[in-house]
Amino acid sequence: MSSELSMTEKMLLASSFTSTSIRPSYYIREPNFGKYDNIEDITVVWLDSHSNVSLDCFAMKIRLRYLINHLLTFHSISTCLEYMNSDIEYEKVFFIVSGSDSEIILPEIHLSPKIHFNYIFCNDKEKYENLSQTYSKIRGIFNDKDSLLKKLISDITSCLSNLLPISILSQASVTQKSLRDLSNESARFMWFQMLIEILIKMEHTDEAKSDLIEICRKQYKNDLVQSKRIDEFEKTYTADKAASWYTRDSFVYRLLNKALRTENIDIIYKFRSFIADLHQQLSVLQSTEPISTDEFLYRGQKLPIEELQYLQKNINGYLSMNTFVSFSRSSQAALLFAGKGEDRPQLESVLFQTEVNDGLAIFANIENVSYYKDEGEFLFTIGSVFRIADIEHIGNIIWVITLVIDTNANEDVEKLSKYLKKYYTGECSLLKIAEILFQIGEYDRAEHYCKLCNEQLHVDHQDRCRLNLLFGDIFRAGKGDFQAAEQFYVSALKLAQDSSLRASVLAGLGRLEDETGKYEAALTHLTESFDLNLKEHPNTTNEIVAKVYADIALVYRHKLDFTKSLEYYNQSLEINLQLLPDLHPSLANLYNNIAYLNTVLGKYDEAMKSYETSLKIQLKSLPKTHPDIATVYNNMAILHECNHDSQLAMEMFCKSLELFSAVLPSDHPTIATLYHNIGTSFHEIKNYPKAITHLEKALDLRKKILPLTHLHIAESYESLAYSYYGVYDYQKTLDFCNMALEIDPTRAALHECIGETRSKQHDYDGALVAFRKAIDLCNPLMMKDNRLLARIHFSMAQVLLTQEKLDEALECYKTVSLVPLSYADQDTLAVANMHLADIYTYKKQFRLAIESYKKCLDYNSECVPQVEMYNNLAANYFEVGQEEADEEYYRKALEIRKKILNVFPLDDQDLGITYSIIGTIYYKLNEYDLCLEHKEKARDHLLKNVSMNNDILTNICESIASFYELRGEMEKAIENGELLLKLQMDKFDSENPKNLDILANLCNNLGSLYHQVQNIEKAIECVEQAVTFERIAKISNPELYDNNFEILQSQVITCGNLAALYEEAEATEKQIIMLNRCLEIYSKLVLHSQQKTDLALASMAEIFKMLGGCYSKLDDHHMAFKSYQQALYFFIQLGSNNETMSNEYKENLENAKMKMNNKS
């Protein structure tokens, strides 16, 4: 299908994303906000498929209760494996397994990062000792519960101690890390810190404490020890006791530290009042009890070897221990926690040391307020930033890591952070938390906190308008529920009490109407919003105006008015560049949308630069899993499609879908668009079944969430039409085209598709009707339509060529060939010029053909056979040379043929043909030696595959034989003559008399060559074969061979040649037979015209004379007399006035008569 070359423009450009409606997702997703299975760090799993371990576990639970709360038992290996493979990334599993089960399950799980340690509990320790050599995480093999429990308690205690400061969330598929690398993850740190700052600054009511107690009771409902502590907390806790409760071995620090480390905002929110209390307590202590700035603080712990190596590679990099983290004045006390390397190779003993800098971080000496008051403990608040100054290995026992308190991890990100904090943390409320969660793409959580806010706000609270507006944004952008979004926007509009809020709501309505295809209504509301903003802020250089410009630009883009869309985007960008920090996400969104428009306009290099700028900003200012990044991946994929790199496009589409699927409902319009884009990508690589599968998914989703007349549904119909065309289902192709045209009858490309389909169905008249309809709908002022026009004229030309309407096809190809390269791809232009040249050649307009072939070759397209084009170009130069007897054109033809030999890898057949043609050109140039040289090269190459090249070989061998005969080199002439005869014999067809005539002629010629070298025997053999071929031919078609003058004349010559050879060989009797055969043939010639009769009479007179001589040699004077008598008769009938010849005939007759009388 000729339109395939531009499938990108037709199917993808309308399916790119804008960043204005796509927001990121980042934090742990937990759709059921009331469900928290295990919010501690440690889980003990016990597997024994051969006995009931419940009683053992019950006893162990009681003894472990003060350490952990989560112990699971399994009696089935498969069920245990299912749990191990489930979503438990944020827990450390201590795994107890029976001996027999260990041999089965350990190979499956030993590499899992979820498994912290393994313990084998069995009766026969020696039997399983070898497993410790294979699986490094095995901590021991035990045959009694006491020793097992003692080791387990020791390891869990150590793990809990080392987990205290570790807190980072990367991606759901990546395990936790104890240290956050701020050089790469500053953006994530920034967003999380803003949430924490809002939580700290919020006004906290008694409800906050109740939320904390509620979640803790759920976690420890079966734990009497912790339940008593929760009761104590509820009764006695006050803000000044925060540090005491945090440093106590209790539920508070376990649950809070895991929540902070995993950045689980829902659990963190439950602890909001406690976090604020502890932070404020540290701030007060720091201000009232100054610390000496030259003092060093220490922290000891065990660190996984891979994390230590990571730190070693990042000296002078920045990190944050993203929780409340404790240090000690005493290095000796810290070393007790670090150990002495006894847990290698899994864990290394590490001592952190940092010099006190009282002005750069919030931390304090909590010795007097800690639960343990004799440790000299210091506590740093959440998110304290450190620079890694040095790492040193001391005595091969412990690693000392020197940290410097620092806040300047990333200057650009710091500027962005300060800017965002002005907006998000100025007013700290639950609504602000919801707004941040919306901005980072946590739509479910944003909705959850909006609902909490809705429960708390008074019915006439001033924030209800903003709340409804945010609800509308969440349902529009985050959920794709446009009906619900509209209801919230309408409610917000009713509540809007000032022009600023009203403008914001109108802008939200405009965005919604844009997404639902109501473009005029969208422009009305956005323009109204713009006017209200101008009244509120007369200076047009403000962010609100810039935002409305971007919204209006998007509407014009959807209306396909790309020029006006680009104009508004540039105005928005110009304003934002003056106001926003360099890394502000809004700038990335604008660059993304401008890149899209450059893609539409065919400015691919400019588009790629803008996408790269957008991505650069996003990777520095947003979490790596942010869907705005997914948006750019999607749009860059479209650009790769335009550049025909479908494989890379496919990878980026899939990456985009993966990111979006993590944050959006499965029926969101964006998900539908991604399925659509992936489908079109499969189409591009011609995997049509997969294309159809994805496109149908997209269509099903769009039908559920969009009006049935929406242009995106028409787009889905159109794309499915193309893919069904690819699987040759032409009826479905036409059905989908017609369904799309019912929605949008102005889509010229659909009529083109109908034309292509009709053509495949051999309905050529119907195809031409569709093509002409498509041409009528095209707008020559739009570049994409000019591309379409080029394709349509090309397709029309193909149909007209099939109908043999060469003049009309010629005009269509002319139209395509004149299209600028910016309006058509070079493959189409190359093929058009190729066909144009072919038609010119057919019409013998060789000079015009030459120009078209040259244009075709200039495009260097893989869609045209290069060697064939050069051959055709050379052939046309040759024809002009013949027409005009112009040596210059022969020379040009020769130059091209030589180029073919030198440039292209040719097989023997192509080499043979090329050498032969070069030989012919040399012949035309009268350079016969070179002609012969190249003809012989051609022969040698073509002989390597005789069956494929027989016809060409026979012509070449005939030419070579003739050359050598003319030069008197008879042996070589005979050699090529024999080869020529063999080639003709190989393709002998007994049903075709013409083949027999050719064979007879070749035998005659070869006999002549043998005669010239006096090889009479071989000469006779060849001519006898010629006679045989002629007789067989006559039997196959006697009527033709008895009435055709040329055939009769040829037979006479053959028989005469053979008679002459018999004479030389003195085979008189055979000579007589051949001469009589000649007479038989000539008797038929007299039936033809007068001119032919005279020739026959003369020949017959001569043959009878020769017969008389033969009979005389045999002393058969009677027959000699009769023959001479007949010779004189025919000579007299000829009416010749040649006295000499007359006398000769009379003398022969008299002599024969005399000899006959003497004998009698």
C-alpha positions, -999 to +999 in steps of 0.1 A: +000+000+000+016+032-011+004+051+020+025+030+043+055+052+040+037+080+059+017+059+084+033+079+111+017+111+101-017+096+096-019+074+127+004+088+153+006+126+152-029+129+166-019+104+194+009+123+211+005+136+246+008+170+261+023+174+295-004+197+306-027+169+316-003+141+326+012+141+361+037+119+378+033+090+401+061+082+425+053+070+460+043+035+470+008+029+456-017+013+480-052+017+466-068+003+497-060+030+521-074+012+551-053-019+546-018-023+561-007-060+563+027-057+579+040-023+584+071-035+604+104-043+587+109-079+597+089-110+587+098-145+599+086-173+576+087-210+587+082-238+561+079-275+569+057-295+545+061-327+565+049-317+600+027-292+617+049-263+629+021-242+642+027-252+679+064-246+675+057-212+659+032-203+686+059-207+712+084-188+692+060-160+686+057-155+723+095-154+727+100-131+697+071-108+705+092-080+719+112-080+687+088-086+658+051-090+652+049-109+619+055-146+618+040-168+590+039-206+587+035-227+556+029-264+551+031-263+513+063-254+493+042-240+464+022-217+487+054-205+504+069-198+470+038-179+459+042-157+490+079-152+484+072-140+449+045-116+460+048-079+466+068-078+498+097-057+486+098-036+518+103-064+543+133-084+554+124-121+555+141-144+580+134-179+566+132-211+587+129-243+566+130-280+573+160-300+559+141-319+532+123-288+521+155-267+519+169-288+491+138-280+470+131-244+478+165-228+484+176-230+447+144-211+439+148-182+464+184-179+475+191-150+451+160-131+461+168-097+477+138-102+500+155-131+518+178-117+545+189-150+562+180-187+559+179-211+589+177-249+584+158-267+613+163-305+610+170-337+629+203-346+611+226-316+610+255-334+592+232-344+563+226-307+553+260-292+562+270-290+525+242-266+518+261-239+538+288-240+511+263-235+483+240-209+498+257-180+515+226-166+533+224-198+555+231-186+591+232-221+605+218-256+607+199-264+639+184-294+656+170-278+687+146-248+690+166-230+717+198-226+696+177-216+666+158-190+686+190-176+701+206-171+667+174-157+652+170-132+680+206-121+676+203-116+639+169-098+641+183-074+667+213-066+646+191-061+615+167-038+633+196-017+645+211-014+610+177-006+595+170+024+617+186+050+595+180+033+561+152+048+542+148+052+505+122+043+479+133+038+444+110+018+422+086-010+431+110-035+414+141-023+433+149-031+469+153-005+496+187+012+500+200+026+532+214+057+515+199+082+491+222+095+464+212+131+460+233+137+429+208+117+410+177+118+431+175+154+442+141+158+426+125+129+446+141+142+478+127+176+471+091+165+466+092+142+497+107+169+518+079+193+508+053+168+520+071+164+553+074+201+557+037+206+552+029+178+577+052+195+602+037+229+598+001+218+597-022+225+626-026+192+644-057+183+664-065+154+687-076+135+657-040+132+645-030+113+677-061+091+673-051+082+638-017+072+650-031+050+678-056+034+655-031+022+630-008+009+657-036-010+674-044-027+641-008-037+636-004-051+671-039-063+679-025-098+689+006-085+707-001-080+744+034-063+750+030-037+724-007-032+731+002-022+767+027+003+754+001+017+730-022+021+760+006+039+778+013+061+749-024+071+746-026+080+783+008+097+789+021+110+756+028+147+752+048+167+727+078+170+750+081+132+752+085+127+715+123+120+717+117+096+746+092+075+727+112+075+695+144+062+712+124+036+732+123+000+718+087+002+709+061+004+681+067+041+674+102+040+660+097+007+642+066+018+623+077+053+617+111+044+604+097+019+579+072+045+567+098+071+563+123+048+546+097+035+522+081+069+519+046+054+525+028+087+528-004+071+542+014+058+572+035+089+575+003+109+576-009+089+605+023+098+624+020+135+613+016+150+648+044+128+662+068+138+634+059+175+640+065+171+677+098+154+674+110+179+648+100+209+669+116+193+700+149+190+682+146+226+669+140+239+705+168+218+719+192+230+692+184+266+700+186+263+737+216+240+740+243+250+715+269+224+704+306+230+699+313+232+662+346+214+664+330+183+679+327+150+660+297+127+661+297+089+653+273+063+641+281+026+639+262+000+618+266-028+594+262-020+557+256-044+528+288-047+507+271-034+475+260-002+493+295+004+506+309-001+471+283+024+458+294+050+484+331+044+474+322+053+438+305+085+449+330+103+471+322+140+471+286+131+462+256+139+483+233+117+503+205+119+529+196+095+556+159+100+551+146+095+586+154+107+621+189+093+625+210+091+657+247+097+662+268+094+694+295+115+710+313+083+718+331+065+689+335+035+712+298+032+718+292+036+680+318+008+673+297-016+694+270-013+668+294-015+639+310-048+649+343-062+637+335-076+603+321-108+616+292-108+591+312-107+560+308-112+531+272-100+533+277-071+557+306-047+564+313-030+596+310+008+591+316+038+613+301+071+601+317+103+615+307+139+610+319+172+623+292+193+640+280+223+620+252+239+640+239+261+613+233+237+584+210+211+598+184+206+626+198+182+652+203+182+690+217+164+719+188+143+733+207+127+761+184+144+787+152+136+768+160+102+754+145+070+769+181+059+775+197+088+792+233+077+795+243+072+758+252+108+748+229+104+718+223+131+691+194+130+668+192+145+633+158+154+618+144+139+586+163+145+554+195+160+567+219+163+538+256+151+540+285+152+516+306+120+514+341+135+522+362+103+526+361+065+530+389+047+547+395+010+557+410+007+591+430-024+600+410-045+576+383-045+603+361-014+599+353+012+573+353+048+584+331+071+563+335+108+569+304+129+562+301+167+560+268+184+568+259+202+536+227+216+520+240+225+485+236+192+469+223+206+436+221+244+430+195+242+402+173+219+422+177+241+452+164+271+432+134+250+420+128+238+456+127+273+470+103+284+442+079+255+447+079+259+485+066+294+481+035+280+465+031+246+482+043+252+518+031+288+523-003+275+535+001+241+551-032+222+551-046+189+541-057+205+508-021+214+500-011+178+506-037+167+481-025+193+456+011+181+459+000+144+455-020+155+424+011+173+410+033+142+414+007+120+398-006+102+429-042+105+418-057+079+440-040+093+471-049+129+460-085+118+459-082+101+492-069+132+509-094+154+491-121+132+507-105+136+541-104+173+535-141+173+525-150+156+558-131+182+578-141+214+560-172+233+571-199+234+545-193+270+536-155+270+541-137+293+516-115+263+505-145+243+492-142+260+457-105+249+455-114+215+468-140+210+441-116+223+414-090+198+426-116+170+425-124+180+389-087+180+379-082+146+395-112+130+377-103+147+344-065+141+343-060+113+367-090+091+362-105+101+328-140+102+343-151+133+324-187+132+336-176+134+373-150+160+365-177+182+349-199+180+380-171+191+403-161+219+380-197+232+379-199+230+417-166+249+419-179+275+395-209+281+418-186+285+448-161+308+431-163+341+450-135+360+434-124+365+397-091+346+403-108+314+414-135+317+387-107+321+361-091+289+374-123+269+373-131+282+338-097+271+327-104+236+342-137+234+323-119+245+291-093+217+295-121+192+301-140+203+269-108+201+250-103+165+260-139+156+251-135+172+216-157+203+223-131+227+210-152+258+204-166+256+240-131+251+253-118+282+235-148+302+249-141+292+285-103+296+282-107+330+266-131+340+294-105+327+319-078+348+302-099+380+303-106+375+340-069+370+347-060+401+329-084+421+350-069+406+381-033+409+368-030+436+342+006+427+336+005+399+310+039+386+322+026+363+348+023+325+352-015+324+350-015+341+316+012+317+305-008+287+316-039+299+297-018+305+266-006+269+268-042+256+273-054+276+243-024+263+222-035+228+230-070+234+217-057+248+185-034+218+182-063+195+185-081+216+159-051+209+136-043+246+134-006+240+141+006+275+132-017+292+158-010+265+183+028+271+180+022+308+183+005+304+217+030+279+230+059+303+221+041+331+240+037+309+270+073+298+268+086+334+265+067+344+297+077+313+317+114+317+308+113+351+325+095+339+356+104+302+363+136+285+375+155+267+348+143+233+361+106+240+365+085+212+351+062+236+333+092+245+310+096+208+302+059+206+293+062+235+269+093+221+252+075+188+249+045+204+232+066+226+209+086+195+199+054+178+189+044+207+167+078+206+150+073+169+144+040+177+127+057+203+106+084+179+096+112+197+115+125+165+131+159+178+142+143+208+160+117+185+175+144+162+189+163+191+204+132+203+222+124+168+235+159+164+248+156+198+266+123+187+281+137+153+292+168+170+307+147+193+329+124+164+339+152+141+349+165+167+372+133+181+386+110+150+387+112+115+401+125+091+375+092+073+374+072+105+368+046+101+340+056+135+325+088+116+316+065+089+302+048+115+281+080+126+265+090+090+259+057+085+241+062+116+219+098+108+212+086+074+201+063+091+176+093+111+163+113+079+159+084+065+139+086+095+116+123+087+112+114+051+104+131+037+135+101+015+145+120-008+168+132+021+190+097+037+188+082+004+201+106+002+230+097+038+241+060+033+237+061+002+259+082+021+285+056+049+284+027+024+288+045+008+318+049+041+336+014+053+328-002+020+339+013+024+373-005+056+380-037+057+358-068+036+359-069+009+332-097+026+314-080+061+313-079+078+278-041+080+281-039+042+284-061+039+253-038+063+234-008+042+244-024+010+232-032+029+200+004+041+195+018+006+202-006-008+177+005+017+150+041+008+159+034-029+153+018-018+120+050+000+110+071-032+115+043-051+096+032-072+126-004-066+117-020-092+140-004-076+170-012-042+157-049-051+154-049-065+189-036-033+204-057-010+182-089-029+191-080-026+229-076+012+223-110+013+204-128-006+231-115+018+258-123+049+238-158+037+231-163+034+269-150+068+279-155+091+249-185+103+229-190+080+199-184+109+176-151+118+191-122+122+166-101+097+186-126+070+178-124+080+141-086+078+145-090+042+159-113+032+130-088+046+105-058+029+121-077-004+122-085+000+085-048+003+076-039-028+097-067-049+083-054-039+049-021-053+059-037-087+066-056-086+032-090-083+049-102-057+024-139-058+034-130-049+070-107-022+057-136-006+038-159-010+068-136+008+092-129+035+066-166+041+062-172+042+100-144+068+104-158+089+075-192+089+093-175+108+121-152+129+100-161+129+063-132+154+055-104+129+061-087+127+027-064+099+039-094+076+044-105+081+008-069+073-002-072+041+018-104+032+001-087+038-033-059+015-023-083-012-012-105-009-043-073-013-064-064-045-045-099-058-053-093-050-090-120-024-089-098+002-107-126+026-117-137+026-080-102+032-069-098+062-092-131+077-079-118+074-043-084+089-052-100+119-069-123+124-039-092+124-016-075+150-039-105+173-037-103+172+002-067+180+004-056+215+014-024+224-006-015+250+020-008+222+046+024+203+044+009+170+055-018+173+028+009+180+002+026+147+013-008+130+009-013+145-025+020+131-036+010+096-024-024+098-040-011+108-074+014+080-071-013+055-064-035+068-092-005+064-116-001+028-105-038+021-112-037+039-146-005+019-155-024-013-147-052-001-170-026+006-197-037+043-198-001+054-203-007+090-211-028+096-179-004+076-158+025+097-173+008+129-161+003+115-125+039+104-123+050+138-136+030+154-107+047+132-082+082+137-096+079+175-093+070+174-056+097+188-033+115+163-011+100+181+020+065+171+008+072+135-001+096+108+010+125+100-013+113+064-019+080+075-034+098+101-056+124+075-067+097+050-077+077+076-095+106+087-116+114+051-123+080+044-137+080+078-155+113+068-172+099+033-181+069+050-198+092+074-217+113+044-228+082+026-240+072+057-260+108+059-274+113+093-258+148+083-248+161+117-238+132+122-213+137+087-200+174+095-193+165+125-172+139+106-152+163+076-146+190+101-134+165+117-109+155+083-097+191+073-090+198+107-073+173+097-045+195+067-037+164+047-026+164+011-016+129+008-031+142+008-067+167-018-081+198+003-085+216-020-110+185-022-132+182+016-131+218+021-143+212-006-169+181+012-182+199+045-182+228+031-202+203+014-226+186+048-232+220+064-239+226+036-264+193+042-281+200+079-285+234+070-299+218+048-325+192+073-334+216+101-338+248+081-347+264+100-319+295+085-304+292+106-273+261+088-262+277+054-268+306+066-246+281+076-218+264+042-221+298+026-219+308+046-188+277+036-169+282-001-178+317+001-164+304+018-133+280-011-128+309-035-130+330-016-105+304-005-079+279-032-076+284-068-065+270-088-095+264-125-099+276-144-129+244-138-148+245-100-143+282-100-150+277-119-183+249-096-194+269-065-186+300-077-204+279-086-234+263-052-236+297-035-232+309-057-261+280-045-282+288-008-274+324-014-285+311-029-317+291+003-323+323+022-317+342+000-342+365-012-315+362-049-325+390-064-304+375-050-272+341-061-284+354-097-288+372-096-254+340-086-236+318-110-255+341-138-244+340-127-208+302-126-210+302-162-224+325-175-197+303-161-169+270-172-184+283-207-190+283-212-152+245-215-153+235-225-188+199-233-180+192-197-169+212-180-197+207-202-228+191-176-250+217-149-242+245-174-246+234-185-281+235-149-293+269-143-278+284-175-291+270-167-326+286-133-325+319-147-313+319-174-340+312-148-367+340-126-354+365-154-356+353-165-390+358-129-404+393-128-389+401-162-405+406-179-371+386-209-381+394-232-352+380-207-327+351-201-349+344-238-350+348-241-312+321-214-306+300-228-334+300-262-317+291-245-284+263-226-301+249-259-316+250-276-282+232-247-265+204-249-292+202-287-288+198-283-250+166-262-255+153-284-285+115-284-286+102-311-310+068-294-310+083-262-325+094-265-362+112-231-359+137-247-335+145-273-362+151-247-388+175-229-364+193-261-357+195-269-394+210-235-402+236-238-374+246-272-387+250-257-422+271-229-409+293-253-388+297-275-419+309-245-438+335-238-412+347-274-412+349-272-450+370-241-448+396-260-428+394-290-452+377-313-427+353-327-453+343-356-430+331-333-402+316-309-428+295-337-443+284-349-408+272-314-399+253-308-431+237-343-430+224-334-396+210-302-411+191-323-437+178-345-410+164-315-390+147-302-421+130-335-428+117-338-393+104-302-395+086-311-427+069-341-412+056-320-383+041-294-407+040-306-443+017-279-456+040-251-444+071-267-456+057-275-491+044-240-498+067-215-481+093-201-505+119-191-479+117-226-463+120-243-497+149-222-507+167-230-474+162-267-480+176-264-515+207-247-501+212-274-475+208-302-500+231-284-525+258-279-498+257-316-490+258-326-526+289-304-531+305-320-501+297-355-514+313-345-547+345-335-529+344-368-509+338-386-542+306-401-528+289-398-562+259-420-554+251-399-523+256-367-544+230-380-568+205-385-540+210-349-528+207-335-563+175-353-568+162-339-535+171-305-548+151-311-580+121-323-559+122-290-539+126-268-570+096-284-587+076-267-560+092-234-564+079-230-600+044-227-585+054-192-571+058-158-588+076-152-621+107-139-604+109-170-583+102-193-613+132-179-633+155-186-603+141-221-601+145-228-638+181-217-637+188-238-606+171-268-621+191-265-653+223-264-632+213-294-610+205-316-641+238-307-655+255-318-622+235-350-623+247-357-658+282-354-646+276-378-617+261-404-640+290-400-664+314-408-635+294-440-629+294-448-667+256-447-667+256-428-700+219-434-705+210-415-673+237-390-681+221-383-715+186-379-699+200-355-673+218-334-698+187-334-720+166-321-690+193-295-683+191-281-719+154-281-716+152-259-685+180-237-699+159-231-731+128-225-709+147-198-691+151-179-724+187-170-718+207-153-746+240-166-731+256-184-761+285-198-742+263-215-716+239-227-744+268-243-762+280-259-730+246-275-723+245-288-760+280-301-759+274-321-727+243-336-743+261-346-775+290-362-755+266-382-734+247-393-765+280-404-782+291-424-751+257-440-748+258-451-785+294-463-783+285-485-753+255-500-770 
